Every structure is written in C-alpha cells, then in structure tokens.
C-alpha cells in the first residue's frame, strides 16, 4: 500500500491535525528530556485527541486520528531521509 492511498483516506478537515502533529513532533525532538522512542506515541495520542476535537467522538475519528498521526510521522521521515540521501550524493 502506498502512502498516497492512505493520504486519500484522511478526512481533508484533518490536514491541520497532520500539520500540528508535525510541528509538535519537531518540538518534542528538540526537547532534551523526551526520549526519541516516545515521540511517535505522543504524536499519535495527540493526533487522536485533536481529531476527536475536530470531528467528534466515534470509532472513525480514532481511526482518522491514527492515520493523521502516522502520516505526520511518515512525512517527517520522508523529508529527513531525502535530505540525508541528497547530502550523500
């Protein structure tokens, strides 16, 4: 499954949640006492909470939150790995 397909599954109203999670993840990454392994879980939890705030409580909103959080983390990794790849050429 390609990430573009997953992106199509995310409710367009949640693009702000993806962006917010990306920023929060970047802030957490720079925070000394936050272990790297925990950032994914924090971002995922916040994405679910933000999604519930945007579209209300339902099983679908939990799933949408998980997708939004995963897409934010994946997007960050794509940018990071692309930069590493370009720097090594």
C-alpha positions as CSV (number, residue, x, y, z in Angstrom):
1,X,0.0,0.0,0.0
2,X,1.3,3.4,-0.9
3,X,1.2,6.4,1.4
4,X,-0.7,8.4,-1.3
5,X,-3.5,5.9,-0.9
6,X,-3.5,6.4,2.9
7,X,-3.4,10.2,2.4
8,X,-6.6,9.9,0.4
9,X,-8.3,8.1,3.3
10,X,-7.7,11.1,5.7
11,X,-10.6,13.5,6.0
12,X,-9.4,16.8,4.4
13,X,-10.5,18.7,7.6
14,X,-7.7,16.9,9.4
15,X,-4.8,18.3,7.3
16,X,-4.5,20.9,10.1
17,X,-4.1,18.0,12.6
18,X,-1.3,16.5,10.4
19,X,0.4,19.9,10.3
20,X,0.0,20.4,14.1
21,X,1.4,16.9,14.8
22,X,4.4,17.5,12.5
23,X,5.2,20.7,14.5
24,X,4.7,19.1,17.9
25,X,6.9,16.2,16.8
26,X,9.7,18.6,15.8
27,X,9.4,20.4,19.1
28,X,9.5,17.2,21.1
29,X,12.5,16.1,19.1
30,X,14.4,19.2,20.3
31,X,13.3,18.7,23.9
32,X,16.2,17.1,25.9
33,X,14.2,15.0,28.4
34,X,11.8,13.4,25.8
35,X,13.2,10.1,24.6
36,X,13.1,9.7,20.8
37,X,11.2,6.4,21.0
38,X,8.3,8.1,22.8
39,X,7.7,10.9,20.2
40,X,5.8,8.6,17.9
41,X,3.4,7.6,20.7
42,X,2.9,11.1,21.9
43,X,2.2,12.4,18.4
44,X,-0.2,9.5,17.8
45,X,-2.1,10.1,21.0
46,X,-2.3,13.9,20.3
47,X,-3.5,13.2,16.8
48,X,-6.3,11.1,18.1
49,X,-7.3,13.7,20.6
50,X,-7.2,16.5,18.1
51,X,-9.2,14.5,15.6
52,X,-11.9,13.8,18.2
53,X,-11.9,17.6,18.9
54,X,-12.3,18.4,15.2
55,X,-14.9,15.7,14.1
56,X,-16.3,14.4,17.3
57,X,-16.1,11.1,19.1
58,X,-16.5,8.0,17.0
59,X,-14.6,4.9,16.1
60,X,-14.0,6.5,12.8
61,X,-12.4,9.6,14.4
62,X,-10.0,7.3,16.3
63,X,-9.0,5.6,13.1
64,X,-8.7,9.0,11.3
65,X,-6.5,10.2,14.2
66,X,-4.2,7.3,13.9
67,X,-3.9,7.9,10.1
68,X,-3.3,11.6,10.6
69,X,-0.6,10.9,13.3
70,X,1.0,8.2,11.1
71,X,1.0,10.5,8.1
72,X,2.7,13.3,10.1
73,X,5.4,10.9,11.4
74,X,5.9,9.4,7.9
75,X,6.1,12.8,6.3
76,X,8.8,13.9,8.7
77,X,10.8,10.8,8.0
78,X,10.5,11.3,4.2
79,X,11.9,14.8,4.4
80,X,14.6,13.7,6.8
81,X,15.7,10.7,4.8
82,X,15.5,12.6,1.5
83,X,17.8,15.3,2.9
84,X,20.3,12.6,4.1
85,X,20.2,11.0,0.6
86,X,20.8,14.3,-1.1
87,X,23.7,15.2,1.2
88,X,25.4,11.9,0.5
89,X,25.4,12.3,-3.3
